[in-house]
Amino acid sequence: MSHAELASRPAPPSTWHMYRAMVGVGVFCGLLIVSVYQVTLPVIERNKAEALQEAIFHVLPNASTSTTYRLDEPNGFKVLEGESHGEQLVYAGYDANEELVGLAVEARGMGYQDVIGLIYGYSFAEEAIVGIQVLESKETPGLGDKIETDPAFLQNFERLDVSLADNLSELANPIVPVKHGEKTHPWEVDGITGATISSVAIANILDRSAQYWVPRIRNNLRDFQGGE
Amino acid sequence: MATPTKSSTDEFIKGLWKDNPVFVQVLGMCPVLAVSNTAMNALAMGLATAFVLVMSNIVVSSLRSFIPKQVRIATYILIIATFVTVVDYVIQAISLDLYKALGAFISLIVVNCLILGRAEAFASKNTVARSVMDGLGMGVGFAFALFCLGAVREILGNGTLFEAALFHDSFQNWVVMILPSGGFFSLAAWLLLFNWLEQRKAKKDEKATLALSEEAAQ
């Protein structure tokens, strides 16, 4: 390159100008994100809490109030005041006479695309899961998402047997997925044709969660009798 | 010969049709194919992208003399990522159901080459007003294209539009249209239609020019 060409090229910007631009834009962007986060956070938390409350009453239709409990092993379940997020939580539902009607329990597990999060209602009287609602799912629209909408599939959870074995530490019969139309026992989950992996995932998530929670709930039933 | 200066309206219209980001420029194919399985998802994704596009165009254009050329791409990405984060929070605040439906694709707006492309090719060289019109045109054009794909896929794949049933119960859904391959099929069909319309227009223009030159020769 000749001296004339070199001389005609514009001078590169100083390091200061580059730092000024990067840091300036970074500060502006950071402030914007923090402001929007602060403004939207209460609304987002309210939306999530409302969605959870709706889901609790959806899976425990006879309940009119709910109380959150945290499992504090080995001392049993304790009422949780205020903050209702975190691990080891169950939601007890009570009817208008403050009688315990059942418990709503959150469960998560891997689906076809991503993690599926759901909540299910457990009835003591029937020793069964009496309803589920999917809270979080990225299953294929039109196929995998039938786990949320397919009436025949959801019928599985109107009374899905989770009674305990004689030793009271495990389910008498594990929840097992079966092919569509082959369900013969109340603890089996009739799958969905075209959404096999997602429907099997739901059965497995429920089985894992029920194996853990149902013995603990049954063995600490007195903790929930206090009600509201 | 000096090129005639384009008005702001021209900047807006070019994104809608002549330089449509999906049907003509074939940009941002990841969300186009992935989120266009229903009309509602497609429209929401299109509008979210349009918002990020307009806002990033405004900021890039306002700061065009402040950002040195050497660090421009890093700075543009920072600006785009900020507005995507804003959209992410706002959608969560508006509707959790919509947020669930759009999934990971909101975050992926950051790497949509349409947005970085407009920041680099247009906003960094033009005034704020023209950049806003360019962003709006391209954004609305992108949302329109996504809606076209989403509507076709939902109608054929699910027999519904915006979840309202369109056909008799006996209609057999074309499940393949909802699957990823359906995205390619419907995109190909729309590209075919656009190219056919473009060719037809070009032929008409050619005929008109020929007729004019013949008239002039007589």
Interface residues (C-beta under 8 A of the other chain):
Chain A: P12 P13 H17 M18 R20 A21 M22 G24 V25 G26 C29 L32 I33 V36 Y37 T40 V43 I44 N47 K48 A51 D114 E136 S137 K138 T140 P141 G142 L143 G194
Chain B: N37 T38 N41 L63 F66 I67 P68 K69 Q70 V71 A74 T75 L78 I79 A81 T82 T85 V86 Y89 V90 Q92 A93 S95 L96 K100 A101 G103 A104 G157 N158 N173 V175 I178 L179
